[in-house]
Amino acid sequence: MSAPPYLPGHGLLTGRTAVVTAAAGAGIGGATARRFLEEGARVVISDAHPRRLKESAHALADAFGPDRVTALTCDVTDEDQVAALFAHTERTHGGLDIVVNNAGLGGTAELTEMTDDQWTKILDVTLNGTFRCTRAALRSLKSAGRGGVVVNNASVVGWRAQRGQAHYAAAKAGVMALTRCAAVEAADYGVRVNAVAPSLAMHPHLAKVTSAELLAELTAKEAFGRYAEPWEVANVIVFLASGYSSYMTGEVVPVSSQHA
């Protein structure tokens, strides 16, 4: 089954300012930044890879105008860089309304062969990085006092066991728990915190780091017999960032057609 048609924007985020991490390239972050722009938002994109970030920023600015797109390199494992990202957004746009914590790192290793470094690296980017950015986002949104939305990128692996993914699964399960706890606290000042949990969204980087055999196995588990396009996950992130989800907080929304 082929992917459905790409839907046009409907102005769901007009006038709002969003930060999207790990937004350089063709993955979920890049697709989310583009969808947000199509929905009328101003977007600050960040990534740990300066060259890819610059290329992505230029492409988006050409399509949507340089006044609606800015970019800043940010490694989410570095607290100073995270703080600089949010300070840049406040300075440039006078505040923020939406934060999408997309940065994460995967890998495959049997638990008996996994090193401390492999475990720590995945956790530091995927869970600790989400924590750092969520903390910075909530501090900014609480201070501004005008509400806002945080959307974290989790994974169905946070619920479902997968061989060789103990570190990644633990990190994504942690993102889910972080989302729920942050939502309870942020409700006091009108901020909503939710997460998406994609199953298999294909992009070039994933294809490089995952064997063809494993991709075929994972695709076979999808009810539609295909992987998701990154923009299909971005559509759900748009929904969670928009007023259409105004009563949702602390939720983890699967973006999946898995049946096993």
Contacts in CASP RR format, 6 or more apart in sequence:
PFRMAT RR
TARGET T0000
AUTHOR 0000-0000-0000
METHOD contacts of the structure
MODEL  1
MSAPPYLPGHGLLTGRTAVVTAAAGAGIGGATARRFLEEGARVVISDAHP
RRLKESAHALADAFGPDRVTALTCDVTDEDQVAALFAHTERTHGGLDIVV
NNAGLGGTAELTEMTDDQWTKILDVTLNGTFRCTRAALRSLKSAGRGGVV
VNNASVVGWRAQRGQAHYAAAKAGVMALTRCAAVEAADYGVRVNAVAPSL
AMHPHLAKVTSAELLAELTAKEAFGRYAEPWEVANVIVFLASGYSSYMTG
EVVPVSSQHA
1 224 0 8 1.000
1 225 0 8 1.000
1 226 0 8 1.000
2 226 0 8 1.000
3 226 0 8 1.000
3 229 0 8 1.000
3 232 0 8 1.000
4 232 0 8 1.000
6 231 0 8 1.000
7 235 0 8 1.000
8 38 0 8 1.000
9 35 0 8 1.000
9 38 0 8 1.000
9 39 0 8 1.000
9 40 0 8 1.000
10 39 0 8 1.000
11 39 0 8 1.000
11 40 0 8 1.000
12 39 0 8 1.000
12 40 0 8 1.000
12 238 0 8 1.000
12 241 0 8 1.000
12 242 0 8 1.000
12 243 0 8 1.000
12 244 0 8 1.000
13 36 0 8 1.000
13 39 0 8 1.000
13 40 0 8 1.000
13 41 0 8 1.000
13 98 0 8 1.000
13 238 0 8 1.000
13 241 0 8 1.000
13 242 0 8 1.000
14 39 0 8 1.000
14 40 0 8 1.000
14 41 0 8 1.000
15 40 0 8 1.000
15 41 0 8 1.000
15 42 0 8 1.000
16 40 0 8 1.000
16 41 0 8 1.000
16 42 0 8 1.000
16 97 0 8 1.000
16 98 0 8 1.000
16 241 0 8 1.000
17 41 0 8 1.000
17 42 0 8 1.000
17 43 0 8 1.000
17 44 0 8 1.000
17 89 0 8 1.000
17 93 0 8 1.000
17 94 0 8 1.000
17 95 0 8 1.000
17 96 0 8 1.000
17 97 0 8 1.000
17 98 0 8 1.000
18 33 0 8 1.000
18 36 0 8 1.000
18 41 0 8 1.000
18 42 0 8 1.000
18 43 0 8 1.000
18 44 0 8 1.000
18 96 0 8 1.000
18 97 0 8 1.000
18 98 0 8 1.000
18 99 0 8 1.000
18 100 0 8 1.000
18 241 0 8 1.000
19 43 0 8 1.000
19 44 0 8 1.000
19 46 0 8 1.000
19 85 0 8 1.000
19 86 0 8 1.000
19 89 0 8 1.000
19 96 0 8 1.000
19 98 0 8 1.000
19 99 0 8 1.000
19 100 0 8 1.000
19 137 0 8 1.000
20 29 0 8 1.000
20 30 0 8 1.000
20 32 0 8 1.000
20 33 0 8 1.000
20 36 0 8 1.000
20 43 0 8 1.000
20 44 0 8 1.000
20 45 0 8 1.000
20 46 0 8 1.000
20 99 0 8 1.000
20 100 0 8 1.000
20 102 0 8 1.000
21 29 0 8 1.000
21 46 0 8 1.000
21 47 0 8 1.000
21 74 0 8 1.000
21 76 0 8 1.000
21 85 0 8 1.000
21 100 0 8 1.000
21 101 0 8 1.000
21 102 0 8 1.000
21 103 0 8 1.000
21 133 0 8 1.000
22 29 0 8 1.000
22 46 0 8 1.000
22 47 0 8 1.000
22 48 0 8 1.000
22 76 0 8 1.000
22 102 0 8 1.000
22 103 0 8 1.000
22 104 0 8 1.000
23 29 0 8 1.000
23 30 0 8 1.000
23 32 0 8 1.000
23 33 0 8 1.000
23 43 0 8 1.000
23 45 0 8 1.000
23 46 0 8 1.000
23 47 0 8 1.000
23 53 0 8 1.000
23 56 0 8 1.000
23 102 0 8 1.000
24 30 0 8 1.000
24 45 0 8 1.000
24 47 0 8 1.000
24 49 0 8 1.000
24 52 0 8 1.000
24 53 0 8 1.000
24 55 0 8 1.000
24 56 0 8 1.000
25 47 0 8 1.000
25 52 0 8 1.000
25 55 0 8 1.000
25 56 0 8 1.000
25 203 0 8 1.000
25 204 0 8 1.000
25 205 0 8 1.000
26 203 0 8 1.000
26 204 0 8 1.000
26 205 0 8 1.000
26 230 0 8 1.000
27 201 0 8 1.000
27 203 0 8 1.000
27 204 0 8 1.000
27 205 0 8 1.000
27 230 0 8 1.000
28 102 0 8 1.000
28 153 0 8 1.000
28 198 0 8 1.000
28 201 0 8 1.000
28 203 0 8 1.000
28 230 0 8 1.000
28 233 0 8 1.000
28 234 0 8 1.000
28 237 0 8 1.000
29 100 0 8 1.000
29 102 0 8 1.000
29 153 0 8 1.000
29 230 0 8 1.000
29 234 0 8 1.000
30 45 0 8 1.000
30 56 0 8 1.000
30 230 0 8 1.000
30 234 0 8 1.000
31 229 0 8 1.000
31 230 0 8 1.000
31 231 0 8 1.000
31 233 0 8 1.000
31 234 0 8 1.000
32 100 0 8 1.000
32 102 0 8 1.000
32 233 0 8 1.000
32 234 0 8 1.000
32 237 0 8 1.000
32 238 0 8 1.000
33 43 0 8 1.000
33 45 0 8 1.000
33 56 0 8 1.000
33 60 0 8 1.000
34 60 0 8 1.000
34 63 0 8 1.000
34 231 0 8 1.000
34 234 0 8 1.000
35 231 0 8 1.000
35 234 0 8 1.000
35 235 0 8 1.000
35 237 0 8 1.000
35 238 0 8 1.000
36 43 0 8 1.000
36 98 0 8 1.000
36 238 0 8 1.000
36 241 0 8 1.000
37 43 0 8 1.000
37 60 0 8 1.000
37 63 0 8 1.000
37 64 0 8 1.000
37 68 0 8 1.000
37 69 0 8 1.000
38 64 0 8 1.000
39 238 0 8 1.000
39 242 0 8 1.000
40 68 0 8 1.000
41 68 0 8 1.000
41 97 0 8 1.000
41 98 0 8 1.000
42 67 0 8 1.000
42 68 0 8 1.000
42 69 0 8 1.000
42 93 0 8 1.000
43 60 0 8 1.000
43 68 0 8 1.000
43 69 0 8 1.000
43 70 0 8 1.000
44 70 0 8 1.000
44 71 0 8 1.000
44 72 0 8 1.000
44 85 0 8 1.000
44 88 0 8 1.000
44 89 0 8 1.000
44 92 0 8 1.000
44 93 0 8 1.000
44 96 0 8 1.000
45 53 0 8 1.000
45 56 0 8 1.000
45 57 0 8 1.000
45 60 0 8 1.000
45 69 0 8 1.000
45 70 0 8 1.000
45 71 0 8 1.000
46 53 0 8 1.000
46 71 0 8 1.000
46 72 0 8 1.000
46 73 0 8 1.000
46 74 0 8 1.000
46 85 0 8 1.000
47 53 0 8 1.000
47 56 0 8 1.000
47 71 0 8 1.000
47 73 0 8 1.000
47 74 0 8 1.000
48 73 0 8 1.000
48 74 0 8 1.000
48 75 0 8 1.000
48 76 0 8 1.000
48 103 0 8 1.000
49 73 0 8 1.000
50 73 0 8 1.000
53 71 0 8 1.000
53 73 0 8 1.000
54 71 0 8 1.000
56 71 0 8 1.000
57 69 0 8 1.000
57 70 0 8 1.000
57 71 0 8 1.000
60 69 0 8 1.000
61 68 0 8 1.000
61 69 0 8 1.000
70 88 0 8 1.000
70 92 0 8 1.000
72 84 0 8 1.000
72 85 0 8 1.000
72 88 0 8 1.000
73 81 0 8 1.000
74 81 0 8 1.000
74 82 0 8 1.000
74 84 0 8 1.000
74 85 0 8 1.000
75 81 0 8 1.000
76 82 0 8 1.000
76 103 0 8 1.000
76 104 0 8 1.000
76 125 0 8 1.000
76 128 0 8 1.000
76 129 0 8 1.000
76 130 0 8 1.000
76 132 0 8 1.000
76 133 0 8 1.000
77 124 0 8 1.000
77 125 0 8 1.000
77 128 0 8 1.000
77 129 0 8 1.000
77 132 0 8 1.000
79 132 0 8 1.000
82 129 0 8 1.000
82 132 0 8 1.000
82 133 0 8 1.000
82 136 0 8 1.000
83 136 0 8 1.000
85 133 0 8 1.000
85 136 0 8 1.000
86 96 0 8 1.000
86 136 0 8 1.000
86 137 0 8 1.000
86 139 0 8 1.000
86 140 0 8 1.000
89 95 0 8 1.000
89 96 0 8 1.000
89 140 0 8 1.000
90 96 0 8 1.000
90 140 0 8 1.000
95 140 0 8 1.000
95 144 0 8 1.000
96 137 0 8 1.000
96 140 0 8 1.000
96 141 0 8 1.000
96 144 0 8 1.000
97 146 0 8 1.000
97 147 0 8 1.000
97 148 0 8 1.000
97 149 0 8 1.000
98 148 0 8 1.000
98 149 0 8 1.000
98 150 0 8 1.000
98 151 0 8 1.000
98 241 0 8 1.000
99 133 0 8 1.000
99 134 0 8 1.000
99 137 0 8 1.000
99 149 0 8 1.000
99 150 0 8 1.000
99 151 0 8 1.000
100 150 0 8 1.000
100 151 0 8 1.000
100 152 0 8 1.000
100 153 0 8 1.000
100 237 0 8 1.000
100 241 0 8 1.000
101 129 0 8 1.000
101 130 0 8 1.000
101 133 0 8 1.000
101 134 0 8 1.000
101 137 0 8 1.000
101 150 0 8 1.000
101 151 0 8 1.000
101 152 0 8 1.000
101 153 0 8 1.000
102 153 0 8 1.000
103 125 0 8 1.000
103 126 0 8 1.000
103 129 0 8 1.000
103 130 0 8 1.000
103 133 0 8 1.000
104 125 0 8 1.000
104 126 0 8 1.000
104 129 0 8 1.000
104 130 0 8 1.000
104 153 0 8 1.000
104 171 0 8 1.000
105 121 0 8 1.000
105 122 0 8 1.000
105 125 0 8 1.000
105 126 0 8 1.000
105 168 0 8 1.000
106 122 0 8 1.000
106 126 0 8 1.000
106 167 0 8 1.000
106 168 0 8 1.000
106 209 0 8 1.000
107 118 0 8 1.000
107 122 0 8 1.000
107 165 0 8 1.000
107 167 0 8 1.000
107 168 0 8 1.000
107 209 0 8 1.000
108 164 0 8 1.000
108 165 0 8 1.000
108 210 0 8 1.000
108 214 0 8 1.000
109 115 0 8 1.000
109 118 0 8 1.000
109 164 0 8 1.000
109 166 0 8 1.000
109 167 0 8 1.000
110 163 0 8 1.000
110 164 0 8 1.000
111 164 0 8 1.000
111 166 0 8 1.000
114 166 0 8 1.000
114 167 0 8 1.000
118 167 0 8 1.000
119 167 0 8 1.000
122 167 0 8 1.000
122 168 0 8 1.000
122 171 0 8 1.000
123 167 0 8 1.000
123 170 0 8 1.000
123 171 0 8 1.000
126 168 0 8 1.000
126 171 0 8 1.000
126 172 0 8 1.000
126 175 0 8 1.000
127 170 0 8 1.000
127 171 0 8 1.000
127 172 0 8 1.000
127 174 0 8 1.000
127 175 0 8 1.000
127 178 0 8 1.000
130 152 0 8 1.000
130 153 0 8 1.000
130 175 0 8 1.000
130 178 0 8 1.000
131 178 0 8 1.000
134 150 0 8 1.000
134 152 0 8 1.000
134 178 0 8 1.000
134 182 0 8 1.000
134 193 0 8 1.000
137 150 0 8 1.000
138 150 0 8 1.000
138 182 0 8 1.000
138 185 0 8 1.000
138 186 0 8 1.000
138 191 0 8 1.000
138 193 0 8 1.000
141 147 0 8 1.000
141 148 0 8 1.000
141 150 0 8 1.000
141 186 0 8 1.000
141 189 0 8 1.000
141 191 0 8 1.000
142 186 0 8 1.000
142 189 0 8 1.000
142 191 0 8 1.000
145 189 0 8 1.000
145 190 0 8 1.000
147 189 0 8 1.000
147 190 0 8 1.000
147 191 0 8 1.000
148 190 0 8 1.000
148 191 0 8 1.000
148 192 0 8 1.000
149 191 0 8 1.000
149 192 0 8 1.000
149 193 0 8 1.000
149 194 0 8 1.000
149 240 0 8 1.000
149 241 0 8 1.000
150 182 0 8 1.000
150 186 0 8 1.000
150 191 0 8 1.000
150 192 0 8 1.000
150 193 0 8 1.000
150 194 0 8 1.000
151 193 0 8 1.000
151 194 0 8 1.000
151 195 0 8 1.000
151 196 0 8 1.000
151 237 0 8 1.000
151 240 0 8 1.000
151 241 0 8 1.000
152 175 0 8 1.000
152 178 0 8 1.000
152 179 0 8 1.000
152 193 0 8 1.000
152 194 0 8 1.000
152 195 0 8 1.000
152 196 0 8 1.000
153 175 0 8 1.000
153 195 0 8 1.000
153 196 0 8 1.000
153 198 0 8 1.000
154 172 0 8 1.000
154 173 0 8 1.000
154 175 0 8 1.000
154 176 0 8 1.000
154 179 0 8 1.000
154 195 0 8 1.000
154 196 0 8 1.000
154 197 0 8 1.000
154 252 0 8 1.000
155 168 0 8 1.000
155 169 0 8 1.000
155 172 0 8 1.000
155 197 0 8 1.000
155 198 0 8 1.000
155 199 0 8 1.000
156 197 0 8 1.000
156 198 0 8 1.000
156 199 0 8 1.000
156 254 0 8 1.000
156 256 0 8 1.000
156 258 0 8 1.000
157 165 0 8 1.000
157 168 0 8 1.000
157 169 0 8 1.000
157 172 0 8 1.000
158 169 0 8 1.000
158 172 0 8 1.000
158 173 0 8 1.000
158 174 0 8 1.000
158 176 0 8 1.000
158 197 0 8 1.000
159 173 0 8 1.000
159 176 0 8 1.000
159 197 0 8 1.000
160 258 0 8 1.000
161 169 0 8 1.000
162 169 0 8 1.000
172 197 0 8 1.000
175 195 0 8 1.000
176 195 0 8 1.000
176 197 0 8 1.000
176 252 0 8 1.000
179 193 0 8 1.000
179 194 0 8 1.000
179 195 0 8 1.000
179 250 0 8 1.000
179 252 0 8 1.000
180 250 0 8 1.000
180 252 0 8 1.000
182 193 0 8 1.000
182 250 0 8 1.000
183 192 0 8 1.000
183 193 0 8 1.000
183 194 0 8 1.000
183 249 0 8 1.000
183 250 0 8 1.000
183 251 0 8 1.000
184 250 0 8 1.000
186 192 0 8 1.000
186 193 0 8 1.000
186 249 0 8 1.000
187 249 0 8 1.000
192 240 0 8 1.000
192 245 0 8 1.000
192 246 0 8 1.000
192 248 0 8 1.000
192 249 0 8 1.000
192 250 0 8 1.000
193 249 0 8 1.000
193 250 0 8 1.000
194 240 0 8 1.000
194 245 0 8 1.000
194 248 0 8 1.000
194 249 0 8 1.000
194 250 0 8 1.000
194 251 0 8 1.000
194 252 0 8 1.000
194 253 0 8 1.000
195 250 0 8 1.000
195 251 0 8 1.000
195 252 0 8 1.000
195 253 0 8 1.000
196 233 0 8 1.000
196 236 0 8 1.000
196 237 0 8 1.000
196 240 0 8 1.000
196 252 0 8 1.000
196 253 0 8 1.000
196 254 0 8 1.000
196 255 0 8 1.000
197 252 0 8 1.000
197 253 0 8 1.000
197 254 0 8 1.000
197 255 0 8 1.000
197 256 0 8 1.000
198 228 0 8 1.000
198 233 0 8 1.000
198 254 0 8 1.000
198 255 0 8 1.000
198 256 0 8 1.000
199 218 0 8 1.000
199 221 0 8 1.000
199 222 0 8 1.000
199 228 0 8 1.000
199 254 0 8 1.000
199 255 0 8 1.000
199 256 0 8 1.000
199 257 0 8 1.000
199 258 0 8 1.000
200 215 0 8 1.000
200 218 0 8 1.000
200 219 0 8 1.000
200 222 0 8 1.000
200 227 0 8 1.000
200 228 0 8 1.000
201 227 0 8 1.000
201 228 0 8 1.000
201 229 0 8 1.000
201 230 0 8 1.000
201 232 0 8 1.000
201 233 0 8 1.000
201 255 0 8 1.000
202 215 0 8 1.000
202 227 0 8 1.000
202 228 0 8 1.000
202 229 0 8 1.000
202 230 0 8 1.000
203 230 0 8 1.000
206 215 0 8 1.000
207 215 0 8 1.000
215 227 0 8 1.000
218 227 0 8 1.000
219 225 0 8 1.000
219 226 0 8 1.000
219 227 0 8 1.000
221 258 0 8 1.000
221 259 0 8 1.000
221 260 0 8 1.000
222 256 0 8 1.000
222 257 0 8 1.000
222 258 0 8 1.000
222 259 0 8 1.000
223 257 0 8 1.000
223 258 0 8 1.000
223 259 0 8 1.000
224 257 0 8 1.000
225 257 0 8 1.000
228 255 0 8 1.000
228 256 0 8 1.000
228 257 0 8 1.000
232 255 0 8 1.000
233 255 0 8 1.000
236 253 0 8 1.000
236 255 0 8 1.000
239 245 0 8 1.000
240 248 0 8 1.000
240 253 0 8 1.000
END
